[in-house]
Amino acid sequence: MSKPRALPDRPHASAEELIQRHDQLKGARANFDTQFQEVKDLLWPDGGDFTKQRTPGEKTNLQIYDANPTLAVEQGASVLEAFLMPPTQRWQHTRASDPELMKVASVKKFFEDLDDAVFDARYAGRSNFQGENQQ
């Protein structure tokens, strides 16, 4: 597997180049941000904003006249979570980037123990992973 590259034509771009590229991509997306904001205001009013700055306590549901779309978003997220990240199964597995290392018993055991620790921490009662996951 190849490593992700900073820029398509420059594998070792500087911080300034990365910031400049970010600004270019953000500018190219600007026309869509207002559309994203409109959809978000109707479907998920409490979610993060694309173009608005809100003050604490400001009402966010002023454009909603029917709760069905908002409920559908929540139900859809629950279904996706159940299929993609079932809480009763280990859906995440770590491994060494070098396949040869995974043939070493102690390395394999390390990654199995790491997977167990991550699973236990994720689904511990006080982690609130499932409650926050749909955010």
N, CA, C and O atoms as CSV, one atom per row, in Angstrom:
chain,resi,resn,atom,element,x,y,z
A,1,MET,N,N,0.848,-1.167,0.000
A,1,MET,CA,C,0.000,0.000,0.000
A,1,MET,C,C,0.900,1.238,0.000
A,1,MET,O,O,1.840,1.314,0.791
A,2,SER,N,N,0.630,2.188,-0.858
A,2,SER,CA,C,1.444,3.385,-0.929
A,2,SER,C,C,0.990,4.395,0.109
A,2,SER,O,O,-0.160,4.388,0.547
A,3,LYS,N,N,1.911,5.258,0.492
A,3,LYS,CA,C,1.602,6.297,1.479
A,3,LYS,C,C,0.825,7.418,0.807
A,3,LYS,O,O,1.064,7.711,-0.365
A,4,PRO,N,N,-0.116,8.063,1.534
A,4,PRO,CA,C,-0.832,9.196,0.944
A,4,PRO,C,C,0.124,10.339,0.674
A,4,PRO,O,O,1.049,10.581,1.450
A,5,ARG,N,N,-0.093,11.030,-0.408
A,5,ARG,CA,C,0.798,12.118,-0.790
A,5,ARG,C,C,0.148,13.450,-0.483
A,5,ARG,O,O,-1.072,13.596,-0.560
A,6,ALA,N,N,0.971,14.413,-0.137
A,6,ALA,CA,C,0.474,15.730,0.249
A,6,ALA,C,C,-0.215,16.427,-0.911
A,6,ALA,O,O,-1.328,16.930,-0.759
A,7,LEU,N,N,0.422,16.461,-2.051
A,7,LEU,CA,C,-0.134,17.040,-3.262
A,7,LEU,C,C,0.139,16.061,-4.395
A,7,LEU,O,O,1.138,15.344,-4.353
A,8,PRO,N,N,-0.727,16.013,-5.410
A,8,PRO,CA,C,-0.533,15.027,-6.479
A,8,PRO,C,C,0.839,15.088,-7.132
A,8,PRO,O,O,1.406,14.053,-7.483
A,9,ASP,N,N,1.372,16.282,-7.295
A,9,ASP,CA,C,2.647,16.410,-8.000
A,9,ASP,C,C,3.831,16.650,-7.060
A,9,ASP,O,O,4.971,16.743,-7.515
A,10,ARG,N,N,3.570,16.752,-5.754
A,10,ARG,CA,C,4.636,17.041,-4.785
A,10,ARG,C,C,4.466,16.171,-3.547
A,10,ARG,O,O,3.626,16.490,-2.705
A,11,PRO,N,N,5.217,15.096,-3.398
A,11,PRO,CA,C,5.038,14.225,-2.242
A,11,PRO,C,C,5.460,14.858,-0.917
A,11,PRO,O,O,5.014,14.412,0.141
A,12,HIS,N,N,6.307,15.884,-0.950
A,12,HIS,CA,C,6.779,16.517,0.288
A,12,HIS,C,C,6.503,18.019,0.245
A,12,HIS,O,O,7.432,18.827,0.262
A,13,ALA,N,N,5.251,18.379,0.192
A,13,ALA,CA,C,4.875,19.791,0.114
A,13,ALA,C,C,5.091,20.466,1.457
A,13,ALA,O,O,4.982,19.836,2.509
A,14,SER,N,N,5.398,21.757,1.409
A,14,SER,CA,C,5.598,22.529,2.640
A,14,SER,C,C,4.248,22.897,3.250
A,14,SER,O,O,3.202,22.757,2.616
A,15,ALA,N,N,4.296,23.364,4.480
A,15,ALA,CA,C,3.064,23.778,5.161
A,15,ALA,C,C,2.386,24.907,4.395
A,15,ALA,O,O,1.160,24.924,4.280
A,16,GLU,N,N,3.158,25.840,3.877
A,16,GLU,CA,C,2.581,26.958,3.125
A,16,GLU,C,C,1.862,26.460,1.871
A,16,GLU,O,O,0.784,26.948,1.533
A,17,GLU,N,N,2.465,25.488,1.184
A,17,GLU,CA,C,1.837,24.932,-0.013
A,17,GLU,C,C,0.542,24.192,0.327
A,17,GLU,O,O,-0.442,24.270,-0.408
A,18,LEU,N,N,0.557,23.481,1.442
A,18,LEU,CA,C,-0.650,22.768,1.862
A,18,LEU,C,C,-1.768,23.743,2.223
A,18,LEU,O,O,-2.929,23.520,1.876
A,19,ILE,N,N,-1.417,24.813,2.914
A,19,ILE,CA,C,-2.415,25.829,3.272
A,19,ILE,C,C,-2.963,26.493,2.014
A,19,ILE,O,O,-4.167,26.727,1.909
A,20,GLN,N,N,-2.092,26.794,1.068
A,20,GLN,CA,C,-2.531,27.394,-0.195
A,20,GLN,C,C,-3.469,26.452,-0.939
A,20,GLN,O,O,-4.488,26.886,-1.477
A,21,ARG,N,N,-3.132,25.163,-0.973
A,21,ARG,CA,C,-3.989,24.176,-1.648
A,21,ARG,C,C,-5.336,24.066,-0.933
A,21,ARG,O,O,-6.378,23.960,-1.579
A,22,HIS,N,N,-5.313,24.090,0.391
A,22,HIS,CA,C,-6.556,24.058,1.166
A,22,HIS,C,C,-7.433,25.253,0.811
A,22,HIS,O,O,-8.637,25.106,0.600
A,23,ASP,N,N,-6.830,26.425,0.746
A,23,ASP,CA,C,-7.605,27.624,0.405
A,23,ASP,C,C,-8.187,27.537,-1.001
A,23,ASP,O,O,-9.315,27.975,-1.230
A,24,GLN,N,N,-7.434,26.976,-1.943
A,24,GLN,CA,C,-7.946,26.802,-3.303
A,24,GLN,C,C,-9.144,25.859,-3.319
A,24,GLN,O,O,-10.157,26.147,-3.956
A,25,LEU,N,N,-9.030,24.748,-2.629
A,25,LEU,CA,C,-10.122,23.782,-2.599
A,25,LEU,C,C,-11.335,24.341,-1.869
A,25,LEU,O,O,-12.473,24.091,-2.267
A,26,LYS,N,N,-11.098,25.090,-0.812
A,26,LYS,CA,C,-12.202,25.712,-0.077
A,26,LYS,C,C,-12.921,26.723,-0.965
A,26,LYS,O,O,-14.148,26.811,-0.929
A,27,GLY,N,N,-12.179,27.479,-1.755
A,27,GLY,CA,C,-12.785,28.432,-2.681
A,27,GLY,C,C,-13.601,27.737,-3.756
A,27,GLY,O,O,-14.667,28.220,-4.138
A,28,ALA,N,N,-13.109,26.608,-4.245
A,28,ALA,CA,C,-13.841,25.863,-5.271
A,28,ALA,C,C,-15.144,25.280,-4.725
A,28,ALA,O,O,-16.085,25.037,-5.481
A,29,ARG,N,N,-15.194,25.061,-3.433
A,29,ARG,CA,C,-16.376,24.491,-2.797
A,29,ARG,C,C,-17.382,25.553,-2.358
A,29,ARG,O,O,-18.510,25.216,-1.999
A,30,ALA,N,N,-17.004,26.802,-2.380
A,30,ALA,CA,C,-17.801,27.878,-1.790
A,30,ALA,C,C,-19.233,27.941,-2.327
A,30,ALA,O,O,-20.165,28.177,-1.559
A,31,ASN,N,N,-19.419,27.737,-3.615
A,31,ASN,CA,C,-20.769,27.798,-4.184
A,31,ASN,C,C,-21.685,26.721,-3.605
A,31,ASN,O,O,-22.898,26.912,-3.516
A,32,PHE,N,N,-21.110,25.609,-3.220
A,32,PHE,CA,C,-21.915,24.517,-2.680
A,32,PHE,C,C,-22.237,24.710,-1.203
A,32,PHE,O,O,-23.211,24.146,-0.706
A,33,ASP,N,N,-21.436,25.495,-0.499
A,33,ASP,CA,C,-21.649,25.669,0.935
A,33,ASP,C,C,-23.029,26.220,1.259
A,33,ASP,O,O,-23.639,25.802,2.243
A,34,THR,N,N,-23.533,27.146,0.456
A,34,THR,CA,C,-24.878,27.668,0.727
A,34,THR,C,C,-25.931,26.586,0.519
A,34,THR,O,O,-26.911,26.527,1.261
A,35,GLN,N,N,-25.741,25.740,-0.472
A,35,GLN,CA,C,-26.680,24.637,-0.678
A,35,GLN,C,C,-26.592,23.638,0.476
A,35,GLN,O,O,-27.612,23.155,0.968
A,36,PHE,N,N,-25.372,23.334,0.901
A,36,PHE,CA,C,-25.198,22.429,2.030
A,36,PHE,C,C,-25.874,23.008,3.277
A,36,PHE,O,O,-26.500,22.278,4.046
A,37,GLN,N,N,-25.744,24.311,3.470
A,37,GLN,CA,C,-26.342,24.978,4.628
A,37,GLN,C,C,-27.862,24.865,4.582
A,37,GLN,O,O,-28.491,24.584,5.602
A,38,GLU,N,N,-28.454,25.079,3.424
A,38,GLU,CA,C,-29.917,24.995,3.291
A,38,GLU,C,C,-30.416,23.587,3.610
A,38,GLU,O,O,-31.401,23.421,4.329
A,39,VAL,N,N,-29.743,22.591,3.079
A,39,VAL,CA,C,-30.140,21.208,3.337
A,39,VAL,C,C,-29.962,20.886,4.819
A,39,VAL,O,O,-30.833,20.268,5.431
A,40,LYS,N,N,-28.853,21.296,5.387
A,40,LYS,CA,C,-28.592,21.042,6.800
A,40,LYS,C,C,-29.640,21.696,7.688
A,40,LYS,O,O,-30.081,21.092,8.665
A,41,ASP,N,N,-30.046,22.919,7.366
A,41,ASP,CA,C,-31.049,23.621,8.166
A,41,ASP,C,C,-32.384,22.885,8.176
A,41,ASP,O,O,-33.120,22.948,9.160
A,42,LEU,N,N,-32.698,22.192,7.092
A,42,LEU,CA,C,-33.962,21.463,7.010
A,42,LEU,C,C,-33.887,20.062,7.606
A,42,LEU,O,O,-34.850,19.588,8.209
A,43,LEU,N,N,-32.749,19.401,7.439
A,43,LEU,CA,C,-32.639,18.005,7.855
A,43,LEU,C,C,-31.995,17.808,9.216
A,43,LEU,O,O,-32.355,16.882,9.943
A,44,TRP,N,N,-31.059,18.656,9.567
A,44,TRP,CA,C,-30.323,18.468,10.819
A,44,TRP,C,C,-29.999,19.829,11.422
A,44,TRP,O,O,-28.845,20.257,11.394
A,45,PRO,N,N,-30.993,20.508,11.962
A,45,PRO,CA,C,-30.801,21.891,12.399
A,45,PRO,C,C,-29.785,22.067,13.529
A,45,PRO,O,O,-29.208,23.145,13.672
A,46,ASP,N,N,-29.562,21.041,14.321
A,46,ASP,CA,C,-28.614,21.165,15.431
A,46,ASP,C,C,-27.189,20.819,15.036
A,46,ASP,O,O,-26.281,20.910,15.863
A,47,GLY,N,N,-26.976,20.426,13.791
A,47,GLY,CA,C,-25.639,20.064,13.340
A,47,GLY,C,C,-24.771,21.292,13.091
A,47,GLY,O,O,-25.225,22.428,13.230
A,48,GLY,N,N,-23.537,21.053,12.726
A,48,GLY,CA,C,-22.610,22.146,12.443
A,48,GLY,C,C,-23.030,22.944,11.226
A,48,GLY,O,O,-23.695,22.426,10.328
A,49,ASP,N,N,-22.641,24.195,11.203
A,49,ASP,CA,C,-23.026,25.089,10.116
A,49,ASP,C,C,-21.916,25.199,9.078
A,49,ASP,O,O,-20.735,25.038,9.388
A,50,PHE,N,N,-22.317,25.475,7.850
A,50,PHE,CA,C,-21.374,25.669,6.748
A,50,PHE,C,C,-21.060,27.142,6.543
A,50,PHE,O,O,-19.908,27.514,6.319
A,51,THR,N,N,-22.093,27.982,6.621
A,51,THR,CA,C,-21.896,29.399,6.290
A,51,THR,C,C,-22.350,30.339,7.399
A,51,THR,O,O,-22.096,31.540,7.310
A,52,LYS,N,N,-23.003,29.849,8.424
A,52,LYS,CA,C,-23.553,30.715,9.469
A,52,LYS,C,C,-22.725,30.647,10.737
A,52,LYS,O,O,-22.106,29.628,11.046
A,53,GLN,N,N,-22.727,31.749,11.460
A,53,GLN,CA,C,-22.168,31.804,12.799
A,53,GLN,C,C,-23.338,32.015,13.749
A,53,GLN,O,O,-24.035,33.025,13.654
A,54,ARG,N,N,-23.558,31.095,14.646
A,54,ARG,CA,C,-24.693,31.193,15.562
A,54,ARG,C,C,-24.223,31.572,16.957
A,54,ARG,O,O,-23.110,31.248,17.372
A,55,THR,N,N,-25.101,32.265,17.666
A,55,THR,CA,C,-24.815,32.583,19.058
A,55,THR,C,C,-25.399,31.483,19.931
A,55,THR,O,O,-26.388,30.858,19.548
A,56,PRO,N,N,-24.810,31.232,21.097
A,56,PRO,CA,C,-25.335,30.184,21.977
A,56,PRO,C,C,-26.796,30.465,22.343
A,56,PRO,O,O,-27.157,31.589,22.690
A,57,GLY,N,N,-27.623,29.426,22.259
A,57,GLY,CA,C,-29.032,29.554,22.589
A,57,GLY,C,C,-29.924,29.978,21.443
A,57,GLY,O,O,-31.145,30.010,21.597
A,58,GLU,N,N,-29.348,30.304,20.302
A,58,GLU,CA,C,-30.142,30.730,19.144
A,58,GLU,C,C,-30.974,29.562,18.625
A,58,GLU,O,O,-30.497,28.429,18.559
A,59,LYS,N,N,-32.213,29.846,18.262
A,59,LYS,CA,C,-33.077,28.802,17.718
A,59,LYS,C,C,-32.551,28.360,16.358
A,59,LYS,O,O,-32.155,29.175,15.525
A,60,THR,N,N,-32.558,27.047,16.160
A,60,THR,CA,C,-32.035,26.505,14.901
A,60,THR,C,C,-33.106,25.822,14.067
A,60,THR,O,O,-32.841,25.426,12.932
A,61,ASN,N,N,-34.310,25.678,14.604
A,61,ASN,CA,C,-35.335,24.921,13.893
A,61,ASN,C,C,-36.420,25.806,13.283
A,61,ASN,O,O,-37.553,25.356,13.115
A,62,LEU,N,N,-36.102,27.030,12.956
A,62,LEU,CA,C,-37.105,27.969,12.459
A,62,LEU,C,C,-37.643,27.592,11.079
A,62,LEU,O,O,-38.768,27.963,10.745
A,63,GLN,N,N,-36.884,26.880,10.285
A,63,GLN,CA,C,-37.322,26.530,8.933
A,63,GLN,C,C,-38.028,25.176,8.862
A,63,GLN,O,O,-38.511,24.787,7.798
A,64,ILE,N,N,-38.093,24.465,9.969
A,64,ILE,CA,C,-38.682,23.125,9.950
A,64,ILE,C,C,-40.183,23.220,10.181
A,64,ILE,O,O,-40.634,23.770,11.186
A,65,TYR,N,N,-40.937,22.686,9.258
A,65,TYR,CA,C,-42.389,22.642,9.395
A,65,TYR,C,C,-42.884,21.205,9.456
A,65,TYR,O,O,-44.064,20.964,9.712
A,66,ASP,N,N,-41.982,20.241,9.221
A,66,ASP,CA,C,-42.322,18.827,9.281
A,66,ASP,C,C,-41.107,18.079,9.829
A,66,ASP,O,O,-40.007,18.205,9.290
A,67,ALA,N,N,-41.298,17.308,10.889
A,67,ALA,CA,C,-40.181,16.630,11.543
A,67,ALA,C,C,-39.766,15.337,10.853
A,67,ALA,O,O,-38.743,14.757,11.217
A,68,ASN,N,N,-40.515,14.873,9.883
A,68,ASN,CA,C,-40.200,13.597,9.245
A,68,ASN,C,C,-38.798,13.541,8.624
A,68,ASN,O,O,-38.101,12.545,8.818
A,69,PRO,N,N,-38.362,14.558,7.892
A,69,PRO,CA,C,-36.998,14.465,7.336
A,69,PRO,C,C,-35.915,14.377,8.421
A,69,PRO,O,O,-34.944,13.635,8.272
A,70,THR,N,N,-36.083,15.125,9.496
A,70,THR,CA,C,-35.103,15.086,10.582
A,70,THR,C,C,-35.073,13.706,11.224
A,70,THR,O,O,-34.003,13.171,11.516
A,71,LEU,N,N,-36.243,13.139,11.441
A,71,LEU,CA,C,-36.308,11.792,12.014
A,71,LEU,C,C,-35.716,10.759,11.058
A,71,LEU,O,O,-35.074,9.805,11.497
A,72,ALA,N,N,-35.925,10.940,9.774
A,72,ALA,CA,C,-35.375,10.017,8.787
A,72,ALA,C,C,-33.852,10.052,8.790
A,72,ALA,O,O,-33.210,9.014,8.630
A,73,VAL,N,N,-33.268,11.231,8.969
A,73,VAL,CA,C,-31.807,11.342,9.034
A,73,VAL,C,C,-31.292,10.555,10.236
A,73,VAL,O,O,-30.320,9.808,10.122
A,74,GLU,N,N,-31.937,10.719,11.376
A,74,GLU,CA,C,-31.501,10.006,12.575
A,74,GLU,C,C,-31.645,8.492,12.411
A,74,GLU,O,O,-30.755,7.735,12.798
A,75,GLN,N,N,-32.761,8.057,11.840
A,75,GLN,CA,C,-32.965,6.621,11.634
A,75,GLN,C,C,-31.974,6.073,10.607
A,75,GLN,O,O,-31.449,4.972,10.772
A,76,GLY,N,N,-31.723,6.836,9.559
A,76,GLY,CA,C,-30.747,6.415,8.557
A,76,GLY,C,C,-29.355,6.280,9.146
A,76,GLY,O,O,-28.629,5.338,8.828
A,77,ALA,N,N,-28.983,7.219,10.005
A,77,ALA,CA,C,-27.675,7.144,10.655
A,77,ALA,C,C,-27.592,5.914,11.557
A,77,ALA,O,O,-26.552,5.258,11.624
A,78,SER,N,N,-28.680,5.604,12.245
A,78,SER,CA,C,-28.693,4.418,13.110
A,78,SER,C,C,-28.532,3.138,12.300
A,78,SER,O,O,-27.811,2.226,12.705
A,79,VAL,N,N,-29.205,3.074,11.159
A,79,VAL,CA,C,-29.098,1.887,10.305
A,79,VAL,C,C,-27.669,1.748,9.772
A,79,VAL,O,O,-27.096,0.658,9.792
A,80,LEU,N,N,-27.107,2.845,9.303
A,80,LEU,CA,C,-25.727,2.792,8.804
A,80,LEU,C,C,-24.763,2.363,9.897
A,80,LEU,O,O,-23.871,1.546,9.669
A,81,GLU,N,N,-24.951,2.918,11.079
A,81,GLU,CA,C,-24.072,2.548,12.188
A,81,GLU,C,C,-24.191,1.062,12.499
A,81,GLU,O,O,-23.179,0.397,12.722
A,82,ALA,N,N,-25.406,0.533,12.517
A,82,ALA,CA,C,-25.607,-0.881,12.832
A,82,ALA,C,C,-24.952,-1.786,11.793
A,82,ALA,O,O,-24.422,-2.843,12.138
A,83,PHE,N,N,-24.984,-1.380,10.529
A,83,PHE,CA,C,-24.377,-2.201,9.475
A,83,PHE,C,C,-22.863,-2.031,9.396
A,83,PHE,O,O,-22.137,-3.005,9.193
A,84,LEU,N,N,-22.385,-0.800,9.557
A,84,LEU,CA,C,-20.961,-0.535,9.362
A,84,LEU,C,C,-20.128,-0.747,10.623
A,84,LEU,O,O,-18.965,-1.143,10.543
A,85,MET,N,N,-20.720,-0.484,11.783
A,85,MET,CA,C,-19.982,-0.572,13.043
A,85,MET,C,C,-20.816,-1.276,14.106
A,85,MET,O,O,-21.155,-0.664,15.119
A,86,PRO,N,N,-21.153,-2.540,13.902
A,86,PRO,CA,C,-22.002,-3.224,14.874
A,86,PRO,C,C,-21.295,-3.341,16.229
A,86,PRO,O,O,-20.137,-3.754,16.294
A,87,PRO,N,N,-21.992,-2.978,17.302
A,87,PRO,CA,C,-21.346,-2.971,18.618
A,87,PRO,C,C,-21.015,-4.355,19.156
A,87,PRO,O,O,-20.266,-4.469,20.127
A,88,THR,N,N,-21.545,-5.396,18.561
A,88,THR,CA,C,-21.274,-6.753,19.030
A,88,THR,C,C,-20.159,-7.435,18.240
A,88,THR,O,O,-19.806,-8.579,18.527
A,89,GLN,N,N,-19.610,-6.747,17.258
A,89,GLN,CA,C,-18.560,-7.348,16.433
A,89,GLN,C,C,-17.349,-6.437,16.378
A,89,GLN,O,O,-17.451,-5.219,16.523
A,90,ARG,N,N,-16.215,-7.051,16.167
A,90,ARG,CA,C,-14.983,-6.265,16.005
A,90,ARG,C,C,-14.868,-5.884,14.536
A,90,ARG,O,O,-14.514,-6.713,13.698
A,91,TRP,N,N,-15.166,-4.637,14.231
A,91,TRP,CA,C,-15.179,-4.174,12.851
A,91,TRP,C,C,-13.918,-3.408,12.498
A,91,TRP,O,O,-13.757,-2.967,11.360
A,92,GLN,N,N,-13.034,-3.246,13.453
A,92,GLN,CA,C,-11.783,-2.543,13.190
A,92,GLN,C,C,-10.628,-3.468,13.546
A,92,GLN,O,O,-10.603,-4.064,14.623
A,93,HIS,N,N,-9.683,-3.579,12.639
A,93,HIS,CA,C,-8.517,-4.429,12.877
A,93,HIS,C,C,-7.271,-3.644,12.517
A,93,HIS,O,O,-7.201,-3.020,11.458
A,94,THR,N,N,-6.295,-3.677,13.397
A,94,THR,CA,C,-5.023,-3.001,13.143
A,94,THR,C,C,-4.010,-4.035,12.671
A,94,THR,O,O,-4.149,-5.231,12.926
A,95,ARG,N,N,-3.003,-3.551,11.987
A,95,ARG,CA,C,-1.951,-4.440,11.515
A,95,ARG,C,C,-0.733,-3.600,11.153
A,95,ARG,O,O,-0.823,-2.385,10.975
A,96,ALA,N,N,0.384,-4.264,11.052
A,96,ALA,CA,C,1.618,-3.596,10.638
A,96,ALA,C,C,1.548,-3.312,9.147
A,96,ALA,O,O,0.931,-4.064,8.392
A,97,SER,N,N,2.175,-2.236,8.732
A,97,SER,CA,C,2.155,-1.899,7.308
A,97,SER,C,C,2.999,-2.876,6.494
A,97,SER,O,O,2.795,-3.013,5.287
A,98,ASP,N,N,3.927,-3.544,7.133
A,98,ASP,CA,C,4.773,-4.529,6.460
A,98,ASP,C,C,4.170,-5.920,6.659
A,98,ASP,O,O,4.143,-6.412,7.787
A,99,PRO,N,N,3.687,-6.568,5.597
A,99,PRO,CA,C,3.064,-7.897,5.747
A,99,PRO,C,C,4.004,-8.941,6.356
A,99,PRO,O,O,3.550,-9.878,7.013
A,100,GLU,N,N,5.293,-8.781,6.140
A,100,GLU,CA,C,6.244,-9.735,6.708
A,100,GLU,C,C,6.254,-9.674,8.227
A,100,GLU,O,O,6.428,-10.695,8.893
A,101,LEU,N,N,6.068,-8.482,8.775
A,101,LEU,CA,C,6.034,-8.339,10.236
A,101,LEU,C,C,4.860,-9.095,10.845
A,101,LEU,O,O,4.958,-9.616,11.956
A,102,MET,N,N,3.762,-9.153,10.119
A,102,MET,CA,C,2.586,-9.831,10.651
A,102,MET,C,C,2.769,-11.342,10.742
A,102,MET,O,O,1.939,-12.033,11.333
A,103,LYS,N,N,3.833,-11.848,10.171
A,103,LYS,CA,C,4.131,-13.283,10.271
A,103,LYS,C,C,4.858,-13.619,11.580
A,103,LYS,O,O,4.963,-14.787,11.954
A,104,VAL,N,N,5.354,-12.596,12.268
A,104,VAL,CA,C,6.032,-12.791,13.552
A,104,VAL,C,C,4.962,-12.924,14.631
A,104,VAL,O,O,4.098,-12.057,14.764
A,105,ALA,N,N,5.019,-13.994,15.387
A,105,ALA,CA,C,3.966,-14.297,16.367
A,105,ALA,C,C,3.783,-13.175,17.392
A,105,ALA,O,O,2.649,-12.824,17.718
A,106,SER,N,N,4.865,-12.615,17.898
A,106,SER,CA,C,4.741,-11.574,18.924
A,106,SER,C,C,4.123,-10.293,18.352
A,106,SER,O,O,3.387,-9.594,19.048
A,107,VAL,N,N,4.418,-9.992,17.100
A,107,VAL,CA,C,3.828,-8.809,16.460
A,107,VAL,C,C,2.339,-9.034,16.231
A,107,VAL,O,O,1.523,-8.154,16.504
A,108,LYS,N,N,1.996,-10.197,15.738
A,108,LYS,CA,C,0.584,-10.535,15.521
A,108,LYS,C,C,-0.194,-10.465,16.832
A,108,LYS,O,O,-1.302,-9.931,16.874
A,109,LYS,N,N,0.391,-11.007,17.903
A,109,LYS,CA,C,-0.248,-10.972,19.217
A,109,LYS,C,C,-0.410,-9.532,19.694
A,109,LYS,O,O,-1.441,-9.186,20.271
A,110,PHE,N,N,0.605,-8.681,19.458
A,110,PHE,CA,C,0.510,-7.276,19.848
A,110,PHE,C,C,-0.699,-6.606,19.198
A,110,PHE,O,O,-1.464,-5.911,19.867
A,111,PHE,N,N,-0.869,-6.814,17.898
A,111,PHE,CA,C,-1.984,-6.170,17.194
A,111,PHE,C,C,-3.333,-6.757,17.612
A,111,PHE,O,O,-4.333,-6.040,17.644
A,112,GLU,N,N,-3.369,-8.049,17.929
A,112,GLU,CA,C,-4.613,-8.628,18.439
A,112,GLU,C,C,-4.971,-8.025,19.792
A,112,GLU,O,O,-6.134,-7.712,20.048
A,113,ASP,N,N,-3.968,-7.861,20.662
A,113,ASP,CA,C,-4.201,-7.230,21.968
A,113,ASP,C,C,-4.621,-5.774,21.801
A,113,ASP,O,O,-5.480,-5.283,22.534
A,114,LEU,N,N,-4.020,-5.093,20.847
A,114,LEU,CA,C,-4.389,-3.703,20.578
A,114,LEU,C,C,-5.840,-3.614,20.113
A,114,LEU,O,O,-6.582,-2.741,20.563
A,115,ASP,N,N,-6.248,-4.502,19.224
A,115,ASP,CA,C,-7.647,-4.530,18.770
A,115,ASP,C,C,-8.596,-4.752,19.948
A,115,ASP,O,O,-9.640,-4.106,20.041
A,116,ASP,N,N,-8.223,-5.675,20.850
A,116,ASP,CA,C,-9.060,-5.932,22.023
A,116,ASP,C,C,-9.163,-4.695,22.906
A,116,ASP,O,O,-10.246,-4.357,23.382
A,117,ALA,N,N,-8.036,-4.019,23.125
A,117,ALA,CA,C,-8.031,-2.830,23.984
A,117,ALA,C,C,-8.867,-1.709,23.375
A,117,ALA,O,O,-9.605,-1.028,24.087
A,118,VAL,N,N,-8.758,-1.516,22.070
A,118,VAL,CA,C,-9.541,-0.478,21.396
A,118,VAL,C,C,-11.027,-0.800,21.484
A,118,VAL,O,O,-11.839,0.082,21.763
A,119,PHE,N,N,-11.386,-2.057,21.248
A,119,PHE,CA,C,-12.788,-2.472,21.323
A,119,PHE,C,C,-13.336,-2.254,22.730
A,119,PHE,O,O,-14.424,-1.704,22.899
A,120,ASP,N,N,-12.583,-2.685,23.734
A,120,ASP,CA,C,-13.037,-2.526,25.120
A,120,ASP,C,C,-13.186,-1.064,25.498
A,120,ASP,O,O,-14.149,-0.693,26.169
A,121,ALA,N,N,-12.245,-0.227,25.078
A,121,ALA,CA,C,-12.325,1.199,25.400
A,121,ALA,C,C,-13.484,1.866,24.669
A,121,ALA,O,O,-14.175,2.716,25.231
A,122,ARG,N,N,-13.690,1.480,23.428
A,122,ARG,CA,C,-14.748,2.089,22.622
A,122,ARG,C,C,-16.127,1.810,23.203
A,122,ARG,O,O,-16.980,2.697,23.234
A,123,TYR,N,N,-16.346,0.598,23.658
A,123,TYR,CA,C,-17.675,0.215,24.129
A,123,TYR,C,C,-17.783,0.182,25.652
A,123,TYR,O,O,-18.748,-0.362,26.188
A,124,ALA,N,N,-16.817,0.752,26.348
A,124,ALA,CA,C,-16.945,0.901,27.802
A,124,ALA,C,C,-18.090,1.872,28.070
A,124,ALA,O,O,-18.319,2.799,27.294
A,125,GLY,N,N,-18.803,1.658,29.163
A,125,GLY,CA,C,-19.981,2.468,29.455
A,125,GLY,C,C,-19.710,3.953,29.512
A,125,GLY,O,O,-20.540,4.742,29.060
A,126,ARG,N,N,-18.581,4.358,30.049
A,126,ARG,CA,C,-18.314,5.790,30.201
A,126,ARG,C,C,-17.704,6.442,28.959
A,126,ARG,O,O,-17.526,7.660,28.932
A,127,SER,N,N,-17.384,5.657,27.938
A,127,SER,CA,C,-16.802,6.253,26.729
A,127,SER,C,C,-17.833,7.028,25.921
A,127,SER,O,O,-17.491,7.998,25.244
A,128,ASN,N,N,-19.108,6.604,25.986
A,128,ASN,CA,C,-20.202,7.237,25.252
A,128,ASN,C,C,-19.947,7.262,23.746
A,128,ASN,O,O,-20.413,8.159,23.044
A,129,PHE,N,N,-19.208,6.272,23.260
A,129,PHE,CA,C,-18.904,6.219,21.830
A,129,PHE,C,C,-20.160,6.127,20.992
A,129,PHE,O,O,-20.311,6.851,20.007
A,130,GLN,N,N,-21.062,5.240,21.379
A,130,GLN,CA,C,-22.263,5.064,20.573
A,130,GLN,C,C,-23.162,6.292,20.602
A,130,GLN,O,O,-23.791,6.628,19.599
A,131,GLY,N,N,-23.222,6.955,21.736
A,131,GLY,CA,C,-24.046,8.154,21.823
A,131,GLY,C,C,-23.518,9.291,20.988
A,131,GLY,O,O,-24.296,10.074,20.443
A,132,GLU,N,N,-22.211,9.397,20.878
A,132,GLU,CA,C,-21.582,10.496,20.133
A,132,GLU,C,C,-21.281,10.140,18.697
A,132,GLU,O,O,-21.005,11.033,17.895
A,133,ASN,N,N,-21.321,8.887,18.345
A,133,ASN,CA,C,-20.885,8.441,17.034
A,133,ASN,C,C,-21.672,9.053,15.892
A,133,ASN,O,O,-21.095,9.311,14.836
A,134,GLN,N,N,-22.940,9.294,16.054
A,134,GLN,CA,C,-23.758,9.828,14.957
A,134,GLN,C,C,-23.588,11.326,14.792
A,134,GLN,O,O,-24.138,11.901,13.852
A,135,GLN,N,N,-22.870,11.955,15.646
A,135,GLN,CA,C,-22.662,13.392,15.512
A,135,GLN,C,C,-21.707,13.640,14.384
A,135,GLN,O,O,-21.385,14.791,14.090
